[in-house]
Amino acid sequence: MKNKDYIQANRIAWNQTAPIHRKQTFEQLFLDFEKAGYTCLDNIEKGILKEIGVSGKDVAQLCCNNGRELLSLKNLGASRCVGFDISDAFIEQAKELASVADLACDFMCTDIYEIPRHYDESFDLVYITVGVLGWMPDLKDFFAVVKRLLRPGGWLFIYEMHPMLDMFDEEAEEFGKLRHSYFKQEPYAEEGGLDYYGNTEYEASVSYWFHHKVSDIIQSCLNNGLRILSFHEYDHDVSSVFKDMEKQEIRPPLSYTLTARLLD
């Protein structure tokens, strides 16, 4: 399969999942975002964003899903906010949530690799969070998009699942046992659907997840002129998939943050 085929398959799979997640999460999100200044971001994110200085900055979120994090950034004082996602259905949810929150954020349905050129050098911060990089078949080209979206000196902030989690199978009988090589190159094919909240069973299209080593992520940043300023690993899950691992006395890194700036 070509990268475009993988991306189209994932678009179909996410559109199938969108109405399921809406039933599970939207009522609470409506209630939350009706409150002035609400943010769904945790203390780690808010601390790093305070160091970056998000207030007054123009922000792009790549793979924004239903837009809850971008709306939270707007409530933290961000200026222009634009969210990009390949799923038509989740973009519609993001627009609806923005309306409920009465926040001026823009949302665009697009393949991330094909974000229109008129957005080039439009943002002071590109924000990437849970489960984004694993949907990207090519990191080199992905971070090239990050580079062109940023103004000189602009920031990249990643808060993500740790790549080591790809070595485990959350549905295996022996949960927590190593199942896959850290150096796996072929994509994972998921046939059970993408409902990571309730594990709802439904007739799902096949989706594809791509493993990227930590060194792949760091090197792709460096190759695109992004100077890494911080990298931290954590023992808490941010994905709603590996929560049970938090209970283990011996556990791998479950999440990480990375900040970088585009060289002037």
N, C-alpha and C positions, 0 to 999 in steps of 0.2 A: 504493500500500500504506500501511496505517496502521502506526504505530510498533510496536504489539503484533504485527502480522504479521511485521515484520522480526525482532523478538526471538524469536518462535516458530521462524522459519526458522533462526536462528542456534543456537537450542537443539538442534534436530534435527541440524544440521551438526556441532556439538561432540560430541554423543553418538556420532555416527558415527566421529569421530576418536579418541575416548577409548581404545578397545581397541588402536588402532595405536600411539598414544603409550605405552601401557602396555608393549607388547612392546619398545619402543625404550629406555625410560628406567627402568622400575620395578625391575629387578634391581639396578641401581647405586644407586638411591635407597634401596632396602631396606638395602643394605650400608652406605651412608652414615649413615642415621638410626639404625642399630643402635649407632653410636658415640656415646657420651655427649657432649652439648654441640655436636653437629654443626650447622653453618649453611651454607646454600648461597648466602648473601648475599655480594656482593663488598665490597671495601674502601671504596668510595664510600658504599654503603648503610650499612655498619657505622659509618663515621665520622659520618654525619648522624644516625643513630639514637643514637649516643653523645651528640651534642650535644642531641638532643631529650630523652634520658634514658628509654629504653624500659623499663628495669627497674621492675617493679611497676605498669606501666600496663596498663589494659584496652584491647585492640586488636581492631579489625575490619579484615579484608581483603576488599575488594570484588572480585569475579571472581577467586576464589582458585585456580581450576583444581584441581590435585591436592594443594594445601595445603602444598607444600614451603617456601614463604617464611614462611607463618604458623607452621609448626613451628619454623623457624629463629628467628623472633622469640621464640617460647616458650623456646627454648634460650638466648636472650640475656637472659632474665629477665623477660619480659612476664608479666603476671598472667592475667586472663581473656582468652582468644583465641577469636574467632568468625570463621569464614570463610563467605562467601556466594558462590554461583555458580549460574548458570541450568542447568548441565548435571548431570543426575542421575548420569551415569556418572562424571564427574570428582569429584563429591562422594563417591561410594562409594570411589573411589581414595584420596581425602584421608582418609577415616575409616580405611581399611586402613593407610595410611602412619602415621597417628597411633598406631594400635595397635602397629605394629612399633617405633615410636620410644618407646612408652610415655609419651606426652605427652598431657595433658588439654587438648585443643582441641575445640571444637564446630564442626560444619559443617552448613550449612543450604542446601538446594536451593530457590532462589527467583529470580524476576525481581528484579533489583536495584532497580528502581523500586517494587517492591511488598514490600520488606522490612517485616515486621510492626512495628506501632507500639510494641509493648512493648520494642523495642530502642532507642527514642528516648532520647537523653542517657545512653547506657550506656557510652560509650567515651572514653578519653583520647587515642586515636590512631586515625585511619583511614588505612590503608596501601593504596596503589594502585601496581601495577607493570606490567610489560611487556604491551602490547596490550590494555589495558582500555578506554581512552577511545574508541578506534575502533569498538568494538562498541555504543557508546551513541548512539542517534539524536538525543537531546535532552540537551545539556549543562546547560542551566538546571535541568531537573528532576533530573538526576543529582547536581549539587552541592547541590541542595536536600535530597536524601537524605543526603549527607555531613553537611550542617549539622544535620539532626535527629538523626543518630546520635551526634554529638559532645556532650560536656558543655561548658559554658561554659569557654573557655580551652583547649579541646582542640586537638590538632594534626592537620593533614593532611600526609601525605608522599607525593609522587608521584615515581616513577622510571620513565620511559617512553621509548618510541620518539619521535623528533622528528617533528612533523607534516610537515616538509619531505620526509620519505621518501615521503609519499603522491604526490609529484610524479614518482616513478620507477616503473618496472615491473621487478621483479626477474627476470622470466622473458623479458624482451625480448632480442632478438638483440644489440642495442647496449646492454648493461647500463650504467647510469649516465647515460643520456641522458634529458633531461627529456621526460616523456610527458603529464603532466596539469597543469592549472592549480592553483596554490596556493589559488585562490578557488573551487574546485569545490564545488558544493552538493549535487548528487545523489549517492547512495551508490554505491560500487563493488559490483558483483555478481560474486562469486567462484564459479566452477563447478568448479574443479579440486581441491577438498578443502582441508583445513586442516592437513595434515601438514607443518609447517615444519621438522621435524627431518630426515626422510628423503625428503620429496617423494614418498611412496608414491602410486601411482595406484590409485584405487578409485572405485566408483560413488558420487559425492558429491552431496548436496543443495546447492542454491544458498545461499550465505551472503552477508551484506551488511556492508560496512565503511563507516564514516562519517568523512569528513575534517573535522577541526576545526583551525582556525588557532591559533597560539600566543595571539593576542589573544582568541579565543573562550574558551580555557581560563582565561586570567587574568581576563577580565571576568566569567565565570561564577562564579569564586571570589569576586571582589569583590562581586558582586550578592547573594551569599548570606552576607555578613558575615564572610568569611574574609580576614584580613589577611595578605598575602603577605610572608614574611620573607626568602626566598631564592629565586633562580632561576639555575641554572647549566646551560650547554650543554657537551656533550662530543663528541669525535670517535671514540668507540667505539660499536659496535653492541651492543644488549642483547636483540635480538629473534631471533637465529639465522637471520634472513632476509637481512640486508644486510651480512653479514660481509665479503664481497668488497670493499665500499667502504672498509674499513679499510686496504686495501692501496694505495688510490689516493693519490697525492701531493696532489691537489686534491680535497677532499671537502666535502660539506655537514655541518652538525651532525647527528649520528646519534642522540643521546639527550639527555635533560635531567633535572634534578631540580627539584622545587618543594616548598617548605615553607610552610605557612600555619597561622595559629591562628584559632579562632573567637572573635570579640570577646565579651567578658563582657557 
